Amino acid sequence: MKNYYTMLIERDEEGWYVGSVPSLPGCHTQGRTIDELISNMEEALSLYAEEEYVASPIFAGSKEIA
């Protein structure tokens, strides 16, 4: 069974795309392009899973805040 995660993507002041998975503490990476970021995140998720058991998070909802 394949797990799916939400990746938050930001762009830093130097133009790099920075991705993080909020449900997996410490799971983050970066790339010059979106494609590179996605590739790097797939690798980061693989390495994260090797280090510890990764359970599927239970979605609790979302809220837009200002």
SULWO-V790644 format. One record per residue. N is the residue number from 1. RES is the residue in three letters. OMEGA is omega in whole degrees, 0 to 359 (NA if undefined). Layout:
n & res & omega
N & RES & OMEGA
N & RES & OMEGA
//
This chain:
n & res & omega
1 & MET & 183
2 & LYS & 176
3 & ASN & 177
4 & TYR & 182
5 & TYR & 175
6 & THR & 177
7 & MET & 173
8 & LEU & 182
9 & ILE & 176
10 & GLU & 175
11 & ARG & 182
12 & ASP & 185
13 & GLU & 179
14 & GLU & 177
15 & GLY & 179
16 & TRP & 171
17 & TYR & 182
18 & VAL & 181
19 & GLY & 176
20 & SER & 177
21 & VAL & 185
22 & PRO & 182
23 & SER & 180
24 & LEU & 182
25 & PRO & 178
26 & GLY & 180
27 & CYS & 180
28 & HIS & 180
29 & THR & 180
30 & GLN & 177
31 & GLY & 179
32 & ARG & 179
33 & THR & 177
34 & ILE & 179
35 & ASP & 178
36 & GLU & 178
37 & LEU & 181
38 & ILE & 178
39 & SER & 180
40 & ASN & 179
41 & MET & 177
42 & GLU & 177
43 & GLU & 179
44 & ALA & 178
45 & LEU & 178
46 & SER & 179
47 & LEU & 179
48 & TYR & 181
49 & ALA & 178
50 & GLU & 185
51 & GLU & 181
52 & GLU & 178
53 & TYR & 180
54 & VAL & 178
55 & ALA & 176
56 & SER & 178
57 & PRO & 177
58 & ILE & 182
59 & PHE & 181
60 & ALA & 180
61 & GLY & 178
62 & SER & 182
63 & LYS & 176
64 & GLU & 179
65 & ILE & 180
66 & ALA & NA
//
